[in-house]
Amino acid sequence: MAKRFSPSPRSERPSGSRLRPPGSERHKLTELQASTLDVLSKAEKPIGAYEILRRVDAALRRDLKPMTIYRVIEYLDRAGLVTRIESLGAYVANSDTRRSTAHIHFWCTHCRQASTVETAAIEKLISKGAAALGFKVGKMVVECPGICAECLPVDRLSKTGDAAKASRTG
């Protein structure tokens, strides 16, 4: 089921919650991890590491180094709490930490909004192709840049306007 990227209600945010990252026992998020997750949960669009750093610095009143934020983001990603949208170089908070390993990110090239679809069908298709090649897949992420439903009418108008100009000048 596709869902528009939007901040999770506070009651659904996993910050400070218990989680089980790969290879470790259950534990609570640190203040820095929880703050980073909170920043991503409140973001209206996918955001990059330096913007995360700026917002976490402001929230915690600290002067963190970029490498610190990258390590925190990497940890949250391994724990399944955030995902990097490679094409944008940006991150989003995951609303469901029990998600499948395969998901599709649809992101708008106009407004940068992102939607995620999690589907076992894609996971099976990728796994089948990988098995045929003797390939072990680490992370299954499919990214589809395009134009969202909200920006599509604007895009059509701009193209119609360009076509009208071209017909007048040509």
N, CA and C atoms as a LAMMPS dump frame, in Angstrom:
ITEM: TIMESTEP
0
ITEM: NUMBER OF ATOMS
510
ITEM: BOX BOUNDS ff ff ff
-5.0000000000000000e+02 5.0000000000000000e+02
-5.0000000000000000e+02 5.0000000000000000e+02
-5.0000000000000000e+02 5.0000000000000000e+02
ITEM: ATOMS id mol type element x y z
1 1 1 N 0.853 -1.173 0
2 1 2 C 0 0 0
3 1 3 C 0.894 1.229 0
4 2 1 N 0.67 2.14 -0.92
5 2 2 C 1.472 3.359 -0.991
6 2 3 C 1.033 4.326 0.089
7 3 1 N 2.014 5.024 0.623
8 3 2 C 1.65 6.038 1.6
9 3 3 C 2.509 7.262 1.371
10 4 1 N 1.916 8.401 1.464
11 4 2 C 2.609 9.662 1.293
12 4 3 C 3.531 9.844 2.481
13 5 1 N 4.759 10.254 2.241
14 5 2 C 5.67 10.498 3.346
15 5 3 C 5.12 11.653 4.155
16 6 1 N 4.931 11.396 5.421
17 6 2 C 4.483 12.464 6.304
18 6 3 C 4.982 12.162 7.698
19 7 1 N 5.163 13.182 8.492
20 7 2 C 5.629 12.942 9.847
21 7 3 C 4.657 12.046 10.598
22 8 1 N 5.211 11.135 11.394
23 8 2 C 4.375 10.243 12.199
24 8 3 C 3.845 10.997 13.4
25 9 1 N 2.623 10.682 13.836
26 9 2 C 2.145 11.281 15.08
27 9 3 C 3.084 10.9 16.216
28 10 1 N 3.224 11.768 17.193
29 10 2 C 4.171 11.541 18.285
30 10 3 C 3.988 10.158 18.912
31 11 1 N 2.751 9.697 19.066
32 11 2 C 2.495 8.408 19.708
33 11 3 C 3.035 7.239 18.892
34 12 1 N 3.231 7.43 17.575
35 12 2 C 3.726 6.352 16.737
36 12 3 C 5.231 6.408 16.536
37 13 1 N 5.879 7.48 16.969
38 13 2 C 7.305 7.613 16.748
39 13 3 C 8.08 6.628 17.594
40 14 1 N 9.075 5.972 16.986
41 14 2 C 9.833 5.006 17.742
42 14 3 C 10.945 5.611 18.593
43 15 1 N 11.134 6.931 18.61
44 15 2 C 12.233 7.498 19.376
45 15 3 C 12.1 7.129 20.841
46 16 1 N 13.22 6.635 21.397
47 16 2 C 13.227 6.219 22.783
48 16 3 C 12.606 4.849 22.992
49 17 1 N 12.087 4.266 21.922
50 17 2 C 11.458 2.96 22.07
51 17 3 C 12.506 1.859 22.046
52 18 1 N 12.055 0.67 22.364
53 18 2 C 12.963 -0.468 22.319
54 18 3 C 12.992 -1.011 20.889
55 19 1 N 14.157 -1.423 20.466
56 19 2 C 14.303 -1.976 19.138
57 19 3 C 15.378 -3.042 19.169
58 20 1 N 15.482 -3.806 18.101
59 20 2 C 16.501 -4.832 18.029
60 20 3 C 17.278 -4.658 16.728
61 21 1 N 18.358 -3.88 16.772
62 21 2 C 19.177 -3.766 15.574
63 21 3 C 19.913 -5.072 15.331
64 22 1 N 20.337 -5.319 14.089
65 22 2 C 21.009 -6.569 13.781
66 22 3 C 22.217 -6.803 14.693
67 23 1 N 22.292 -7.991 15.256
68 23 2 C 23.447 -8.38 16.039
69 23 3 C 23.548 -7.785 17.43
70 24 1 N 22.474 -7.295 17.993
71 24 2 C 22.566 -6.753 19.342
72 24 3 C 21.325 -7.125 20.146
73 25 1 N 21.414 -6.912 21.444
74 25 2 C 20.272 -7.182 22.299
75 25 3 C 19.373 -5.958 22.354
76 26 1 N 18.156 -6.162 22.847
77 26 2 C 17.216 -5.042 22.965
78 26 3 C 17.802 -3.976 23.869
79 27 1 N 17.639 -2.737 23.497
80 27 2 C 18.071 -1.625 24.324
81 27 3 C 17.345 -0.366 23.894
82 28 1 N 17.533 0.664 24.665
83 28 2 C 16.889 1.941 24.384
84 28 3 C 17.799 2.806 23.518
85 29 1 N 17.193 3.651 22.693
86 29 2 C 17.978 4.571 21.879
87 29 3 C 18.675 5.585 22.771
88 30 1 N 19.863 6.009 22.353
89 30 2 C 20.554 7.087 23.059
90 30 3 C 19.829 8.398 22.776
91 31 1 N 20.17 9.432 23.508
92 31 2 C 19.568 10.75 23.29
93 31 3 C 19.829 11.234 21.868
94 32 1 N 21.032 11.029 21.37
95 32 2 C 21.392 11.464 20.023
96 32 3 C 20.627 10.667 18.965
97 33 1 N 20.523 9.365 19.142
98 33 2 C 19.768 8.538 18.198
99 33 3 C 18.293 8.923 18.202
100 34 1 N 17.73 9.112 19.392
101 34 2 C 16.317 9.481 19.51
102 34 3 C 16.056 10.85 18.89
103 35 1 N 16.965 11.794 19.107
104 35 2 C 16.81 13.132 18.54
105 35 3 C 16.889 13.091 17.014
106 36 1 N 17.819 12.309 16.491
107 36 2 C 17.96 12.172 15.036
108 36 3 C 16.696 11.559 14.443
109 37 1 N 16.19 10.526 15.067
110 37 2 C 14.958 9.896 14.601
111 37 3 C 13.78 10.856 14.696
112 38 1 N 13.737 11.644 15.753
113 38 2 C 12.67 12.627 15.932
114 38 3 C 12.721 13.684 14.821
115 39 1 N 13.922 14.145 14.485
116 39 2 C 14.089 15.128 13.401
117 39 3 C 13.556 14.554 12.098
118 40 1 N 13.917 13.31 11.797
119 40 2 C 13.453 12.69 10.556
120 40 3 C 11.951 12.444 10.572
121 41 1 N 11.403 12.096 11.729
122 41 2 C 9.961 11.852 11.838
123 41 3 C 9.156 13.121 11.629
124 42 1 N 9.712 14.254 12.019
125 42 2 C 9.016 15.534 11.892
126 42 3 C 9.233 16.2 10.537
127 43 1 N 10.218 15.74 9.79
128 43 2 C 10.536 16.362 8.499
129 43 3 C 9.378 16.186 7.524
130 44 1 N 9.108 17.22 6.761
131 44 2 C 8.016 17.168 5.787
132 44 3 C 8.428 16.468 4.503
133 45 1 N 9.738 16.398 4.262
134 45 2 C 10.284 15.766 3.063
135 45 3 C 11.553 15.026 3.466
136 46 1 N 12.043 14.146 2.62
137 46 2 C 13.338 13.533 2.897
138 46 3 C 14.4 14.621 3.041
139 47 1 N 15.308 14.472 4.007
140 47 2 C 16.336 15.488 4.225
141 47 3 C 17.725 14.858 4.277
142 48 1 N 18.711 15.655 3.911
143 48 2 C 20.09 15.199 3.864
144 48 3 C 20.758 15.236 5.226
145 49 1 N 21.927 14.623 5.298
146 49 2 C 22.65 14.488 6.56
147 49 3 C 23.022 15.84 7.17
148 50 1 N 23.421 16.808 6.35
149 50 2 C 23.813 18.106 6.916
150 50 3 C 22.609 18.878 7.461
151 51 1 N 21.461 18.698 6.863
152 51 2 C 20.246 19.314 7.409
153 51 3 C 19.849 18.611 8.708
154 52 1 N 19.996 17.292 8.735
155 52 2 C 19.747 16.545 9.979
156 52 3 C 20.685 17.055 11.059
157 53 1 N 21.961 17.204 10.722
158 53 2 C 22.961 17.7 11.667
159 53 3 C 22.564 19.068 12.219
160 54 1 N 22.165 19.976 11.332
161 54 2 C 21.762 21.323 11.76
162 54 3 C 20.596 21.263 12.739
163 55 1 N 19.599 20.441 12.425
164 55 2 C 18.405 20.355 13.275
165 55 3 C 18.686 19.658 14.609
166 56 1 N 19.503 18.609 14.588
167 56 2 C 19.854 17.917 15.826
168 56 3 C 20.712 18.831 16.704
169 57 1 N 21.671 19.543 16.096
170 57 2 C 22.485 20.522 16.846
171 57 3 C 21.585 21.521 17.57
172 58 1 N 20.598 22.039 16.852
173 58 2 C 19.684 23.024 17.444
174 58 3 C 18.842 22.402 18.559
175 59 1 N 18.358 21.19 18.331
176 59 2 C 17.499 20.533 19.324
177 59 3 C 18.262 20.197 20.603
178 60 1 N 19.5 19.743 20.452
179 60 2 C 20.28 19.318 21.615
180 60 3 C 21.225 20.402 22.132
181 61 1 N 21.287 21.516 21.398
182 61 2 C 22.2 22.612 21.739
183 61 3 C 23.635 22.098 21.863
184 62 1 N 24.041 21.379 20.809
185 62 2 C 25.381 20.815 20.761
186 62 3 C 26.034 21.192 19.444
187 63 1 N 27.328 20.973 19.354
188 63 2 C 28.076 21.225 18.127
189 63 3 C 28.643 19.895 17.651
190 64 1 N 27.801 19.119 16.976
191 64 2 C 28.189 17.784 16.531
192 64 3 C 28.966 17.85 15.229
193 65 1 N 29.779 16.863 15.01
194 65 2 C 30.544 16.739 13.767
195 65 3 C 29.743 15.895 12.776
196 66 1 N 29.922 16.16 11.486
197 66 2 C 29.184 15.391 10.475
198 66 3 C 29.352 13.873 10.624
199 67 1 N 30.556 13.413 10.936
200 67 2 C 30.783 11.968 11.057
201 67 3 C 29.896 11.357 12.147
202 68 1 N 29.647 12.108 13.204
203 68 2 C 28.788 11.616 14.286
204 68 3 C 27.382 11.344 13.764
205 69 1 N 26.843 12.284 13.005
206 69 2 C 25.492 12.118 12.457
207 69 3 C 25.463 10.966 11.459
208 70 1 N 26.491 10.86 10.634
209 70 2 C 26.532 9.754 9.671
210 70 3 C 26.527 8.407 10.39
211 71 1 N 27.25 8.297 11.5
212 71 2 C 27.265 7.042 12.272
213 71 3 C 25.891 6.749 12.878
214 72 1 N 25.251 7.788 13.395
215 72 2 C 23.913 7.606 13.977
216 72 3 C 22.926 7.178 12.896
217 73 1 N 22.965 7.844 11.751
218 73 2 C 22.062 7.506 10.642
219 73 3 C 22.317 6.07 10.185
220 74 1 N 23.59 5.694 10.074
221 74 2 C 23.929 4.328 9.66
222 74 3 C 23.356 3.311 10.646
223 75 1 N 23.483 3.589 11.927
224 75 2 C 22.931 2.708 12.951
225 75 3 C 21.409 2.608 12.823
226 76 1 N 20.742 3.76 12.684
227 76 2 C 19.279 3.76 12.563
228 76 3 C 18.82 3.038 11.295
229 77 1 N 19.61 3.141 10.235
230 77 2 C 19.304 2.439 8.994
231 77 3 C 19.419 0.928 9.201
232 78 1 N 20.5 0.473 9.82
233 78 2 C 20.677 -0.963 10.09
234 78 3 C 19.569 -1.491 10.993
235 79 1 N 19.093 -0.643 11.897
236 79 2 C 18.017 -1.035 12.813
237 79 3 C 16.647 -1.011 12.134
238 80 1 N 16.576 -0.507 10.885
239 80 2 C 15.316 -0.469 10.16
240 80 3 C 14.441 0.72 10.501
241 81 1 N 15.024 1.726 11.159
242 81 2 C 14.234 2.885 11.579
243 81 3 C 14.259 4.02 10.558
244 82 1 N 15.279 4.07 9.716
245 82 2 C 15.367 5.078 8.661
246 82 3 C 15.825 4.408 7.373
247 83 1 N 15.569 5.063 6.266
248 83 2 C 16.006 4.583 4.964
249 83 3 C 16.61 5.747 4.192
250 84 1 N 17.694 5.461 3.487
251 84 2 C 18.318 6.455 2.614
252 84 3 C 17.704 6.332 1.225
253 85 1 N 17.293 7.458 0.686
254 85 2 C 16.857 7.505 -0.715
255 85 3 C 18.097 7.925 -1.491
256 86 1 N 18.74 6.946 -2.102
257 86 2 C 20.048 7.142 -2.735
258 86 3 C 20.04 8.27 -3.762
259 87 1 N 19.041 8.298 -4.615
260 87 2 C 18.991 9.299 -5.688
261 87 3 C 18.958 10.726 -5.163
262 88 1 N 18.389 10.91 -3.991
263 88 2 C 18.285 12.241 -3.394
264 88 3 C 19.422 12.523 -2.422
265 89 1 N 20.109 11.478 -1.966
266 89 2 C 21.099 11.659 -0.912
267 89 3 C 20.42 12.132 0.366
268 90 1 N 19.214 11.634 0.603
269 90 2 C 18.4 12.094 1.735
270 90 3 C 17.817 10.892 2.467
271 91 1 N 17.271 11.155 3.649
272 91 2 C 16.779 10.099 4.523
273 91 3 C 15.334 10.34 4.917
274 92 1 N 14.632 9.239 5.192
275 92 2 C 13.268 9.292 5.707
276 92 3 C 13.164 8.348 6.896
277 93 1 N 12.284 8.685 7.83
278 93 2 C 12.007 7.798 8.955
279 93 3 C 11.032 6.73 8.481
280 94 1 N 11.242 5.501 8.919
281 94 2 C 10.315 4.411 8.601
282 94 3 C 9.242 4.372 9.674
283 95 1 N 8.004 4.266 9.254
284 95 2 C 6.919 4.234 10.231
285 95 3 C 6.719 2.837 10.811
286 96 1 N 7.188 1.814 10.113
287 96 2 C 7.006 0.443 10.577
288 96 3 C 8.349 -0.268 10.583
289 97 1 N 8.867 -0.582 11.769
290 97 2 C 10.174 -1.218 11.864
291 97 3 C 10.117 -2.71 11.539
292 98 1 N 8.936 -3.255 11.342
293 98 2 C 8.809 -4.66 10.976
294 98 3 C 8.615 -4.808 9.48
295 99 1 N 9.01 -3.829 8.72
296 99 2 C 8.778 -3.834 7.286
297 99 3 C 9.528 -4.96 6.594
298 100 1 N 9.083 -5.264 5.383
299 100 2 C 9.788 -6.27 4.595
300 100 3 C 11.131 -5.686 4.183
301 101 1 N 12.004 -6.525 3.667
302 101 2 C 13.318 -6.024 3.276
303 101 3 C 13.274 -5.292 1.943
304 102 1 N 12.225 -5.476 1.174
305 102 2 C 12.133 -4.814 -0.127
306 102 3 C 11.071 -3.726 -0.098
307 103 1 N 11.438 -2.556 -0.599
308 103 2 C 10.464 -1.479 -0.697
309 103 3 C 10.817 -0.585 -1.864
310 104 1 N 9.816 0.121 -2.333
311 104 2 C 9.971 1.009 -3.48
312 104 3 C 9.736 2.437 -3.008
313 105 1 N 10.663 3.315 -3.356
314 105 2 C 10.497 4.734 -3.047
315 105 3 C 10.1 5.454 -4.337
316 106 1 N 8.973 6.116 -4.284
317 106 2 C 8.548 6.995 -5.373
318 106 3 C 8.798 8.412 -4.875
319 107 1 N 9.594 9.182 -5.596
320 107 2 C 9.832 10.557 -5.137
321 107 3 C 9.645 11.526 -6.284
322 108 1 N 9.074 12.66 -5.929
323 108 2 C 8.709 13.683 -6.915
324 108 3 C 9.91 14.567 -7.237
325 109 1 N 10.21 14.689 -8.508
326 109 2 C 11.329 15.523 -8.936
327 109 3 C 10.996 17.014 -8.837
328 110 1 N 9.712 17.341 -8.645
329 110 2 C 9.311 18.738 -8.506
330 110 3 C 9.364 19.2 -7.053
331 111 1 N 8.69 18.474 -6.169
332 111 2 C 8.559 18.93 -4.781
333 111 3 C 9.364 18.093 -3.779
334 112 1 N 9.971 17.009 -4.234
335 112 2 C 10.794 16.101 -3.416
336 112 3 C 10.004 15.321 -2.362
337 113 1 N 8.682 15.291 -2.446
338 113 2 C 7.901 14.434 -1.56
339 113 3 C 8.213 12.983 -1.902
340 114 1 N 8.143 12.122 -0.908
341 114 2 C 8.433 10.701 -1.133
342 114 3 C 7.296 9.842 -0.601
343 115 1 N 7.029 8.768 -1.309
344 115 2 C 6.068 7.757 -0.877
345 115 3 C 6.773 6.414 -0.948
346 116 1 N 6.394 5.523 -0.055
347 116 2 C 7.023 4.208 -0.01
348 116 3 C 5.978 3.118 -0.139
349 117 1 N 6.303 2.11 -0.933
350 117 2 C 5.465 0.933 -1.074
351 117 3 C 6.31 -0.258 -0.649
352 118 1 N 5.79 -1.03 0.274
353 118 2 C 6.462 -2.254 0.698
354 118 3 C 5.679 -3.421 0.135
355 119 1 N 6.371 -4.296 -0.565
356 119 2 C 5.665 -5.385 -1.218
357 119 3 C 6.509 -6.643 -1.263
358 120 1 N 5.902 -7.731 -0.891
359 120 2 C 6.586 -9.024 -0.93
360 120 3 C 6.81 -9.466 -2.376
361 121 1 N 5.974 -9.014 -3.298
362 121 2 C 6.103 -9.411 -4.704
363 121 3 C 7.448 -8.953 -5.272
364 122 1 N 7.829 -7.713 -4.975
365 122 2 C 9.118 -7.197 -5.456
366 122 3 C 10.252 -7.986 -4.816
367 123 1 N 10.107 -8.264 -3.523
368 123 2 C 11.139 -9.022 -2.811
369 123 3 C 11.337 -10.401 -3.453
370 124 1 N 10.242 -11.072 -3.774
371 124 2 C 10.327 -12.392 -4.413
372 124 3 C 10.972 -12.3 -5.788
373 125 1 N 10.604 -11.285 -6.56
374 125 2 C 11.151 -11.113 -7.901
375 125 3 C 12.661 -10.868 -7.85
376 126 1 N 13.085 -9.982 -6.961
377 126 2 C 14.516 -9.689 -6.822
378 126 3 C 15.26 -10.93 -6.326
379 127 1 N 14.705 -11.606 -5.339
380 127 2 C 15.345 -12.813 -4.794
381 127 3 C 15.497 -13.894 -5.857
382 128 1 N 14.462 -14.061 -6.673
383 128 2 C 14.507 -15.074 -7.735
384 128 3 C 15.602 -14.741 -8.747
385 129 1 N 15.667 -13.489 -9.154
386 129 2 C 16.705 -13.069 -10.101
387 129 3 C 18.097 -13.213 -9.516
388 130 1 N 18.251 -12.856 -8.25
389 130 2 C 19.545 -12.967 -7.58
390 130 3 C 19.971 -14.431 -7.468
391 131 1 N 19.031 -15.306 -7.114
392 131 2 C 19.332 -16.729 -6.974
393 131 3 C 19.79 -17.313 -8.309
394 132 1 N 19.158 -16.9 -9.393
395 132 2 C 19.533 -17.39 -10.722
396 132 3 C 20.969 -17.001 -11.075
397 133 1 N 21.426 -15.874 -10.504
398 133 2 C 22.792 -15.402 -10.755
399 133 3 C 23.778 -15.854 -9.681
400 134 1 N 23.264 -16.516 -8.644
401 134 2 C 24.123 -16.89 -7.524
402 134 3 C 24.571 -15.672 -6.742
403 135 1 N 23.703 -14.688 -6.653
404 135 2 C 24.013 -13.393 -6.034
405 135 3 C 23.276 -13.271 -4.714
406 136 1 N 23.964 -12.775 -3.69
407 136 2 C 23.327 -12.545 -2.391
408 136 3 C 23.02 -11.049 -2.266
409 137 1 N 21.751 -10.704 -2.189
410 137 2 C 21.319 -9.313 -2.091
411 137 3 C 21.415 -8.855 -0.64
412 138 1 N 22.006 -7.667 -0.439
413 138 2 C 22.111 -7.118 0.905
414 138 3 C 20.892 -6.306 1.293
415 139 1 N 20.502 -5.392 0.454
416 139 2 C 19.386 -4.495 0.745
417 139 3 C 18.61 -4.273 -0.55
418 140 1 N 17.318 -4.429 -0.479
419 140 2 C 16.49 -4.28 -1.672
420 140 3 C 15.777 -2.94 -1.647
421 141 1 N 16.241 -2.023 -2.486
422 141 2 C 15.639 -0.704 -2.577
423 141 3 C 15.46 -0.364 -4.05
424 142 1 N 14.255 -0.003 -4.417
425 142 2 C 13.961 0.436 -5.772
426 142 3 C 13.502 1.884 -5.669
427 143 1 N 14.099 2.744 -6.478
428 143 2 C 13.737 4.166 -6.466
429 143 3 C 13.148 4.557 -7.804
430 144 1 N 12.051 5.274 -7.751
431 144 2 C 11.353 5.702 -8.959
432 144 3 C 11.106 7.203 -8.917
433 145 1 N 11.992 7.999 -9.504
434 145 2 C 11.718 9.43 -9.579
435 145 3 C 10.627 9.691 -10.614
436 146 1 N 9.829 10.69 -10.363
437 146 2 C 8.744 11.036 -11.278
438 146 3 C 8.02 12.264 -10.773
439 147 1 N 6.748 12.358 -11.083
440 147 2 C 5.962 13.521 -10.682
441 147 3 C 4.758 13.038 -9.885
442 148 1 N 4.596 13.572 -8.679
443 148 2 C 3.497 13.156 -7.802
444 148 3 C 2.163 13.714 -8.307
445 149 1 N 1.097 13.192 -7.73
446 149 2 C -0.26 13.587 -8.139
447 149 3 C -0.502 15.078 -7.939
448 150 1 N 0.086 15.652 -6.875
449 150 2 C -0.12 17.078 -6.622
450 150 3 C 0.616 17.959 -7.63
451 151 1 N 1.78 17.513 -8.091
452 151 2 C 2.568 18.317 -9.034
453 151 3 C 2.222 18.035 -10.49
454 152 1 N 1.552 16.928 -10.764
455 152 2 C 1.242 16.554 -12.143
456 152 3 C 0.442 17.619 -12.881
457 153 1 N -0.607 18.205 -12.284
458 153 2 C -1.331 19.267 -12.999
459 153 3 C -0.43 20.464 -13.314
460 154 1 N 0.462 20.815 -12.426
461 154 2 C 1.385 21.935 -12.658
462 154 3 C 2.331 21.593 -13.795
463 155 1 N 2.83 20.355 -13.821
464 155 2 C 3.734 19.907 -14.871
465 155 3 C 3.032 19.923 -16.226
466 156 1 N 1.768 19.461 -16.258
467 156 2 C 1.013 19.461 -17.519
468 156 3 C 0.797 20.879 -18.026
469 157 1 N 0.499 21.806 -17.096
470 157 2 C 0.297 23.204 -17.494
471 157 3 C 1.576 23.798 -18.049
472 158 1 N 2.704 23.51 -17.418
473 158 2 C 3.959 24.084 -17.896
474 158 3 C 4.312 23.525 -19.269
475 159 1 N 4.024 22.252 -19.509
476 159 2 C 4.307 21.671 -20.82
477 159 3 C 3.349 22.208 -21.869
478 160 1 N 2.089 22.431 -21.495
479 160 2 C 1.11 23.005 -22.419
480 160 3 C 1.535 24.419 -22.786
481 161 1 N 1.996 25.163 -21.794
482 161 2 C 2.479 26.52 -22.047
483 161 3 C 3.696 26.52 -22.949
484 162 1 N 4.616 25.58 -22.751
485 162 2 C 5.799 25.464 -23.604
486 162 3 C 5.411 25.106 -25.025
487 163 1 N 4.428 24.212 -25.177
488 163 2 C 3.978 23.809 -26.519
489 163 3 C 3.314 24.995 -27.224
490 164 1 N 2.524 25.785 -26.463
491 164 2 C 1.862 26.95 -27.058
492 164 3 C 2.905 27.97 -27.518
493 165 1 N 3.925 28.195 -26.688
494 165 2 C 4.988 29.126 -27.072
495 165 3 C 5.714 28.644 -28.308
496 166 1 N 6.003 27.347 -28.37
497 166 2 C 6.722 26.779 -29.504
498 166 3 C 5.906 26.91 -30.786
499 167 1 N 4.585 26.718 -30.705
500 167 2 C 3.76 26.818 -31.898
501 167 3 C 3.638 28.269 -32.38
502 168 1 N 3.709 29.228 -31.433
503 168 2 C 3.648 30.634 -31.829
504 168 3 C 4.955 31.092 -32.466
505 169 1 N 6.085 30.535 -31.966
506 169 2 C 7.383 30.979 -32.465
507 169 3 C 7.843 30.165 -33.657
508 170 1 N 7.286 28.978 -33.846
509 170 2 C 7.781 28.078 -34.884
510 170 3 C 6.934 28.123 -36.059
